[in-house]
């Protein structure tokens, strides 16, 4: 029997591993199973280059629980180790066996098949164990099987043992604080999380838990639409079918594979982020991919796999590296190209999916200049009065330029956010021949503010930002059918309205326009909309009072009737009701003012009935 001390720089390596290296204790299963996969892939490589001439068989990895003995065992049928190799790879902490193997067989094997670093990964087992044993037999002929044991101190034992089959068994004697790892369902859940797509069969309780050949590892030409959809169901069993997908497959200047799916997203934005999983050679690493996938694509679903994404030793976070930025740029380009391709080849389908696609496109245009350049061609604006009718930016310019170019030679893009609430304003603008588009999703307020300065030839104005006559250019004409005395009297009646921050103005509009039209200035209303959805640094806008412009249509026939009324109190109530109706149409009449309006309306109706 050989005895000795594990060669580490400090005897404090074990508490460091237990407490700091791996913050999540369940990681030990990923590390040990990954090592087992490495050992299996090494054997396959040796067989392929003729260095292993034995029977390869059908290698698999098994995970076994023994609750009575309180042990968890991970077994493989891989290369195994000799006593010298155990001493080299286990006793020299952090020595990378995988790295040495790759250097030796460089050019003869695909390095992507060798996952991890046998060394520190193995020592994660001591986070949950008071003793760890290794039983291993090398694939090399005429070598003895060996047993290694350590109790978590720098002391170990290494001796010959009996083991008939090649490969390695790692036996963990679970400590009292970690008995959760003796529960079948706990182990199965962890294996399904980390090992779901490992390239070697992983069995637990006589059941294979993994898909060894997932869709993203195949070439796009090998897959059908049904294959992609079935893989999506495998990832997200209860999700709606995706709109479409992008298959990533590049090996230069970095290695990257994966499939990204565009999910169906409604206006409510009730979606979960962290739906993209990062793998390294089919080993699950994390759902936190914000450093790899651009922010505007974080709502995508799917898988990305790259051995070139640098991880820290515990694989728990990404480290700064030029490859990460290159991969992010590549993903952005692929998404832009895919959207452009669908738009050009099947515009009808693209339009049908625009409600969801638009969210990604607008978010991307705000945050990525290169994406924005391409997206300008396929950005769509939907006509509010003709659902299903879409314009590109260029098409809208062509349709609207004649009537909607203002005196500063800017095209005024008229938009609505609520077709029902803003109906009267929409109809008034439509009667003038204006084109009104729908901008009603959660990013539109930010999108308008962000893109308007870039599109210096365009100006966005909400359809209820002013009376229809003033939406494109302020109409200075003020021709009223009322006499000077009647206008003075009407101004006096509206002067009694107690609403704060309300600016009242008499205008000579068409007789069929509303008697009172309430609008809110575009800039202030837009800022408040931004603040409402959490715009950074804009919370103070949300607390500011509404600025309200109240335009009194002096040409509406109802005012001649009111002015003929002898009862001044009744006149004031009638005028107040007209003003309240206009405020109510914009959801600006609430609380006591709304109650007073209802009571006043009943009072006026009762008085009319008596008369």
N, C-alpha and C positions, 0 to 999 in steps of 0.2 A: 504493500500500500504506500502510495506517495502522499505526503502531507506537506503543506507549505502555506504561505500567506499570499493572497491575491495581490498582484502588483498594481497598487494604485498610488497616486501622489499623496493622498491624504486618507487617513482612516475614517474621515467624516463623509466619504462618498455615499454611504448608504443612507444616512439621514437626509442628505441633499436630494438623492433620488426620490426618497419616500415623500418628502415634504414640498420640494420646490420644482423638481424637473418635470414632473407630470402632475398637473393640478387636478386632473380627473382620473381617479383610480381605475375606472373601467378600461382605460387605454391599454392596460397590460395585455388584455386579450388580443387587441389589434396587433400589438407588437409581436407577441408570441406566434400568432397565426401567420403574420407576415413573414416571420423568420422561417416558419415551416414551408410557406410557399416558396421562399428563396431557395431553400434546400432542395425542394422538388424541381424547380426550374433549372437549378444548377445541374442536377442529374440528367435532365432532358438535354441540356446543352452538351454535356460530356458524351452522351450517347450519340448525339447528332454529329459530333466531330470524331467519333470512333475511339474515345478514351475510356468509355464504359461499354463493355461488351456483354454484360449480363442481361438478364431478363428485366425489362423496364416495368412490365405489367401495366396496371391502371392505378397510378399513384393517387392517393387521397389523403386528406387530413381529417383526423377524428378528434373530437373534444368529448371527454368523459368525466362524469361526476361520480364520486363515491362519498355519499353523505355520512356513512358510518366512519370511514377513515378521515373524513373532512379533506378530501383531496380533489383537485381539478387537474386533469391530464390532457396535454395537447400532444398528439402523436402524428408523425409524418413518415413517408416512405422515401425520403430524399437521400442526399449524399451521405448523411451520417458524419461522424467524426472519429478520428483516432485519438488516443490519449494525448499525443503531441498537439493535435489540432484543438482539443478542448483546452489544453494549457495555454495555447496561443490566443484562441478567440474568446474564451470565457474568462480566463484568469487575468488577461491584460485588458482591463476595462476600457471600453470605447474604441478598441481596435476594430477597424471595419473589414470584416471578412468579405463582404459583398464588393467593396472597392478593390481589394486585392484580386478577387476573382475576375472582375471586369477588366482590370489592367492586363491580366495574364491572357485572357481570351479575347482581347480587343480585335474587332474585325471578324470574329468567328461566331458571334452571338449578338442578339439584340439586347442591349443593356437594359431596355425598358422592362425586361422580364425579371430583373433582379431588383427587388423592391427596396430593401432597407439595410440597416446597419446592425449586423449581429454584434452585440456588445451592450451598449447602454439600453437598447430596446429590450434585450433579454432581462436586464437587471430591474426593469419596471415590475417584474414578478414579485420582488421583495416588498412592494407597497402593500401587498395583501397576504403575504406568506410569512410564517415563522421559520419555514425550512423549504428549500427547493432542491429537487433531485433531477439529474439528467441521466437517462439511460440511452446510450447511443452506440450504433454499430456502423462503421464506415462501409461505403460501397466498394472500397478497395479490397481485393482478395487477400486472404491470409492475414487479416488484422483482427485483433481482439476487441470485443465489446467492452465498453468502460462505463463506470458509474461515477458521477460527480455529485457532491453534496455540499451545501453551505447553509448556515442558519442566519445569514444576514450580517454576520461579522466578517472581517477580512480573512477569517480562517476557512479553509475548505478541505475536503477529502477527495481523492481521485484514486480509483482502484479498478481492476478488471472485474468483469461480471459476465453473466450469461445472457445473451439475447440472440435469438435465432435470425430475425429478419433485419435487413438494413434499415437505417433511418434513426429517428430520435424521438424519445418520449420525454417531455418536460412534465414533472410531477410537482405540483404546488400544494404544500400543506397549509391550508388557509388558516389565518390567525383569527382570534375571537372577534376582533373589531371588523372583520371583513366577511362574516358568514353570509351576507347577502349574496355572495358569489358561489354559494352552494345551492342556490335556488334555481331550478330548471328554467323557469320562465325568464328569470333575470339574465341568465347566460344566453338563452335563445335570442332575446331581444338585442343583446349586445352584439352577438354574432350576425344577426340580420342587419344591424346598423353598419358595422364596420366591414363585414365580409360578404356582403350581398352579391358582389360581382367579381370576387377573386377568381383568377384563372385556373385554380385547382379545386376540385370538389371538396367542400367542407361539410362534414357530417356531425350531427349531434342527435343523440337519442335515435340512432338508425335512420335519420332523415337528412337528405342533402338540402342545405339551406341556401345555396348560392347558384346563380346563373353564371356559368364560367365563360360564356361567350355572348356578352350583352351587345345590343345593337350598335353602340358607338365604336366597338372594336372592329366592326366590319366595314367594308367599302360601301359607299352610297349605291353603287351599281348593283350590289348584292341584296339590297333591301327594297321592299315594296311599301306602298302607302300603308297597307295593313300592318306590316312589321313595325313601322314607326308608331302607329297608333297603339299597337299592342304593348310596345315598350313604354309608352306614356302611361298606359293603365298599370303596368308593372311598377312604375315609379309612384303614381298617384291614383290608387284604385278608385277613389270616390270623386275624382275631378271630372268636369265636363271635358268633352273632346277638345283638343287644341285647335287653333285656327290654321296653323301651319308650323313648319319647323325648319331649322337650319342645321345641316350636318357639318361639323368642323373636322377637317382632316388635313393637317399640314405637318411636314417634317423638316422644313427649313424656313427661316433661320432658327426655329425652335420646334419642339415636338408638342403638338396639341391635337387631341381628338375630343369628340363630344357631340352631343345633340342638344340644341336649345329650342324650346317650344314656346310659341306665342299663345298664352292662355286667353280665353274669352274674358274680357273685363267690362263690367257695367259702369254706369256713371257714378255709382255709389263708391267706387274705388275700394270695395270691401274685399281686399286681397291680402295675402300674406307674402311678405318678402322672405328671403332666405330659402327659396325654393330651388336654388341651383346648388348642386353638390359638387365639391371639388374632390377628385380622386387623383392618386398618384400611382400609375400602373395598376389600376383597378382596385386599389386600397382606398377606402373612404378616409378623407382627411378632415373636411369641415363643410358646414353650410355657410360659413362666413366668407364670402367671395368679393367683398366690396373693393378690394385692392386690385382684383383681376378683371372683374366685369364692370363696365362703366355704370355709374349711378342710375342713368335713365333706363338701363336694361335689367335692373335688379328685380323687376317684376316678371321677367321671363322664368320659365321652369326648365329643368333638365340637368345635364351632367357635363362637366368639362374634366378632362384628364390630361395631365401633363407632368412628366418627370422633370421638366425644366423649371418648374415653379419652386423657388427656393424656400425651404421650411427650416424652422429652428429644430433642434435635436428632438424635441417632443412633438414635432409636426403640428403644434397648436397655433402657430401664427406665421404669416408670411414675412419674409425679410426683404428689404429693399434690394432690387436687382433690375437691370435694364430689361431683362426678358419679360418681367411682369408688365411693364409699360408697352412693350411690343405686342404682347398677347392681347392686352386690352384694346389697342388700336386695331389689331387684326379682327377681333370680334365685332367692333363697331363697323368696320368696313364690310364684313360679311352680312351684317344685319341690313345696312343701307343698300347693298347690292341686291339682297333678297327682296326687299320691299320694292325697289325700283323694277326688278324683274317681274314681280307679280302685277304691279301697276301697268306695265307696258304690255304684258301678255294676256292679262285677264282683268281688265279694269272693272268689269261688273262685279266680280268676286271681291276685288279690292275694296270697292265702294261698300259692299255688304258688310265687310269686316271693319270698316273705318272707325266705328265707335270705339273698338278696342285698339286698333292700330294707331289711331290718332293720338292716343295717350302717350304711347312710346315715341311717336314721331315728334310731337310738340315738345316733350320733355327733352328729347335728344337735341332738337334744334336750339334749345335754350342753352345747353351745356356743352355742345361739341360743334365747333365751327366746321370741321370737315364733314361731319354728318349733315349739318345744316345745308351745306352747298348742294348735296345730293337730294336732300329732302325737299328743297324748294320746288323740285320738279313734280313730286308726287303728293305734296301737301294738298288736302282737299278742304273746301268750304261748302257746307250744305245749305241750300236755300231753305229758309225757315217756312216759307209759305208753300213750298213744293217738296215735301219730304222725299228723299231719294234722288233729288236733282243736285249734282255736285259740280263745283267749279275747281279747277286748279287756279293758282294765283294768276297766271297769264289769262286764263279764260275769264276770270272775274274782271280783270282789268279791261278786257275787250268788251264785255257786256255792259259794264257800269261807267266806263270813262266819259261817255257823252253827257250824262246827267249828274254824275257824282264827282266831278273834278272841281275843286274849290278855287277861289280867287288866287291862292298861293300855288296853283298848279299841282296840288296833291290829290290823289284819289282817296275819297272818303269811303272806307269800308264800313257799312252799316251792319250792326250785328244785334242779335237778341239773345238773352239768356234764359227766358221763360216765355214760351209762345202763348201760354194762357194768360199769365199776368200782364204781359205787355201787348196784348192783342190790339187794343185801340191804337197804340202807337205804330204797331206794325202795319195795320190797315191804312193809317194816314200816310205813312211813307210809301206803301205799295201803290196808293192812289196817285202818287207823283211819279210812278214808274221806277222807283228805286229798287235795288236788289239788296235784300236783307238776308244775312247768313246766320246760322246757328252756332254760337260759341258758348256751350253750357256745361263743359266738364270741369273737373276740379283744377286742372292746370291752365285753363284758358285765360284767367285774369293775369297770371304771371306771364303767360305766353305773349299776350298783347303788349304788356309793358316791356318785355324783353326784346321783342322783335321790331316794334315800332321804330326805335332809333336806327336799327339796321336797314329797314326798308324806308329810307327817308322820302320816298315818293308816295308813301301811303300813310293814311291817318285812320285809326280805328275810332268809331263813335257808336255808342250804344243807342239804339233806336229811340229810347225814352230820355235821352240826354237833353233834348230840347224839343220845341214844337217842330212839326215836320217842315215848316217854312224855313227854319233856321238850321236844319241838320247839315246842310252842305255849306251855305253861306248865310250869314245873319241878314235877314230881310229887314231893311230899314223902313220899308213902307208901313204906315200905320193908319190906313184909311178906315174910319169908323162911321157907321150909319147913325151913331148917337150925336146929339148936339153937345156943345161944350158944357152946358149946364148938366145934361144927363151924365156925361162922363165924370164930371166933378162929383155928382151925387153917388155914382157907382163906386168911385174911388173911396169916397167917405164910408160907404157901407162895407167894403172889403177892408177898410182900415181898422174896423172893430175886431177883426180876427186875431185872437190872442196867441196864435202859434208863434213860437220863437224861431228865429233864423229863417223866416219865410219872406221872400222878396216878391211883392205883388206888382204886376205890370199889365196894363191894358193894351191889347193889340187888336187890330181890325183883321181878323181871320175870316175864312169862308164861313157862311151861315151854317153849313152842315158839320163843321168841326165842333168838338166838345165845348161846352160853356166855360169850363175851367180845366186847364191842363197843368198838371204838376210834373215838374222834371227836376232832376238833380244834376249838377254840373259833372261832366264826364270825369275830370281829374279826381275830384274829391270822392266821388262814388267809387271810382276804380281803386283808389287807395284803401278805402274802407273794405272793399271786397277782398283785396289782397290780405289785409289785416285779419279778416274773418277766417281765412284758411291758414293762418299762422305765418304770414310773411315775416322774415327775420327783421327785427328792428322797426317794425311797423305797428306794434301793439297800441301805440298812442293814438294812431288814426282811428282805431276802433272805438275809442272813448270820446272822440270829438262829435259834437252834435251834427245832425244832417243839415246840409245847406239845401234849401228848397226854393226853386223858382216856381211861382204860381202865375201862369199866364191866363188872364181873363179875356175871353173872346168877346169883345164888345159887340160883335155883329151877330151873336146868337140871339134869336127872337125872344128867348125867355126873359132877357133883361128888360125889354120894352114892357112886358107884363109886370115884372117886379117893380119897375119905376112908376108904373101907373097905380100901384097899390098905395092907398092913403095911410095905412097903418105902418109907421116907421119901425116898430118892434117886429112886425111880421116880415118886413123887408129884410131886416138884419138876420132873422132866423132863416129865411129862404136863401139868402146869399151864403150864410154860414153852412147851410146844408150842401150847397153846390161845391163849396170849397172842401168840405169834409168828404164828399163823394170822390173828389179827385185825389185827396190824400189816401182814402181807403183803397183806391185802385192801385196804389203803390205800396200798400202795407205800411203806411205811415200814420195811420190813425189807430191808436191803442189806448188801453186803460180807461181813465175817466172821460177822455175826449170821445172815445168810441161809445161809451154808455150815454153821454150827453147827446150824441148824434142820433142814437136810436130813440131816446125819449123825445127829442125835438121833432123827429120825423113823425112819430105817433101823434104828437100834439098838433102838428100842421095838418095831418090827414084828418084828424077829428074836427078841426076848425073848418076844413073844406066841406066836410059832410054836413055840418050844422048849417052852413051857408047854402 
